[in-house]
Amino acid sequence: MRGLSDPRAGLVIGWYGVVTLALSPLGGTLIDRFGARRVVLPCLLVEAVGTGSLALVSGTASAFAVITLIAIGSSAIWPGQNTILASLTDRDEQQRVFGMTSPCSTSASGSAG
């Protein structure tokens, strides 16, 4: 997001959190109604389009539009992937598997920079 001041970029990133927080309950409802895979796959596509559109951001308005698109896509990914993970593991292994998701996510974030 070139061309945005630091405070304005912080506001855009904060907006991402607000939109994601507001839409996550809707994502959970859609996952319960239609199934995790049917919700997560389109959300991944929406988030990918939004992430690719970051290269086209030229000002504050386009930054807010793109980050809103990314937030819409990502709002159901975390609950959906946890639902998928739960369905793929046996009950006696779920605690161990979910215990590994946090350290793995932290490691991935740390290695990405």
C-alpha positions as CSV (number, residue, x, y, z in Angstrom):
1,M,0.0,0.0,0.0
2,R,2.3,2.7,-1.3
3,G,1.3,6.3,-0.9
4,L,-0.4,5.9,2.5
5,S,0.9,7.6,5.6
6,D,1.7,5.3,8.6
7,P,-1.4,6.5,10.6
8,R,-3.7,6.0,7.6
9,A,-2.2,2.5,6.9
10,G,-2.8,1.7,10.5
11,L,-6.4,2.8,10.2
12,V,-6.8,0.5,7.2
13,I,-5.4,-2.5,9.0
14,G,-7.6,-1.7,12.0
15,W,-10.6,-1.7,9.6
16,Y,-9.6,-5.2,8.6
17,G,-10.0,-6.3,12.2
18,V,-13.3,-4.6,12.6
19,V,-14.8,-6.1,9.5
20,T,-13.4,-9.6,10.3
21,L,-14.7,-9.4,13.8
22,A,-18.2,-8.3,12.7
23,L,-18.5,-11.0,10.0
24,S,-17.0,-14.0,11.8
25,P,-20.4,-14.9,13.4
26,L,-22.0,-14.8,10.0
27,G,-19.2,-17.1,8.7
28,G,-19.9,-19.5,11.5
29,T,-23.6,-19.6,10.8
30,L,-22.9,-20.2,7.1
31,I,-20.5,-23.0,8.0
32,D,-23.1,-24.7,10.2
33,R,-25.8,-24.4,7.5
34,F,-23.8,-25.3,4.3
35,G,-20.7,-27.1,5.6
36,A,-17.2,-25.9,6.0
37,R,-15.8,-26.8,2.6
38,R,-18.6,-25.0,0.8
39,V,-17.9,-21.8,2.7
40,V,-14.1,-21.9,3.1
41,L,-13.3,-22.5,-0.6
42,P,-15.2,-19.4,-1.9
43,C,-13.8,-17.4,1.0
44,L,-10.3,-18.4,0.0
45,L,-11.0,-17.2,-3.5
46,V,-12.4,-13.9,-2.3
47,E,-9.4,-13.4,0.0
48,A,-7.0,-14.3,-2.9
49,V,-8.6,-11.8,-5.2
50,G,-8.3,-9.1,-2.5
51,T,-4.7,-10.0,-1.7
52,G,-3.8,-9.8,-5.4
53,S,-5.6,-6.4,-5.6
54,L,-3.3,-4.9,-3.0
55,A,-0.9,-4.3,-5.8
56,L,-3.5,-2.0,-7.4
57,V,-4.0,0.2,-4.3
58,S,-3.4,3.8,-5.2
59,G,-5.1,5.8,-2.3
60,T,-7.1,5.6,0.8
61,A,-10.4,4.7,-0.8
62,S,-9.0,1.8,-2.8
63,A,-7.1,0.6,0.3
64,F,-10.3,0.4,2.3
65,A,-12.1,-1.3,-0.5
66,V,-9.4,-3.9,-1.0
67,I,-8.9,-4.6,2.7
68,T,-12.7,-4.9,3.1
69,L,-12.6,-7.6,0.4
70,I,-9.8,-9.4,2.1
71,A,-11.6,-9.2,5.5
72,I,-14.8,-10.6,3.9
73,G,-12.9,-13.6,2.6
74,S,-10.9,-14.3,5.7
75,S,-13.8,-13.9,8.1
76,A,-14.9,-17.6,7.8
77,I,-11.5,-19.2,7.0
78,W,-10.3,-19.8,10.6
79,P,-13.5,-21.3,11.9
80,G,-14.0,-23.2,8.7
81,Q,-10.5,-24.7,8.8
82,N,-11.0,-25.8,12.4
83,T,-14.2,-27.5,11.5
84,I,-12.5,-29.3,8.6
85,L,-9.6,-30.3,10.8
86,A,-12.0,-31.7,13.4
87,S,-13.8,-33.7,10.8
88,L,-10.5,-35.2,9.6
89,T,-9.2,-36.4,12.9
90,D,-10.3,-39.0,15.3
91,R,-11.8,-37.9,18.6
92,D,-8.8,-39.2,20.6
93,E,-6.4,-37.3,18.4
94,Q,-8.2,-33.9,18.2
95,Q,-6.7,-32.5,21.4
96,R,-3.2,-33.2,20.1
97,V,-3.9,-31.9,16.6
98,F,-5.5,-28.7,17.8
99,G,-2.7,-28.3,20.3
100,M,-0.3,-28.2,17.4
101,T,-2.2,-25.6,15.3
102,S,-1.2,-22.7,17.5
103,P,2.6,-23.3,17.6
104,C,2.6,-24.1,13.8
105,S,0.7,-20.9,13.0
106,T,3.1,-18.9,15.2
107,S,6.1,-20.5,13.6
108,A,4.7,-19.8,10.1
109,S,4.0,-16.1,11.0
110,G,7.5,-15.7,12.5
111,S,9.3,-17.2,9.5
112,A,7.3,-15.1,7.1
113,G,8.7,-12.0,8.7
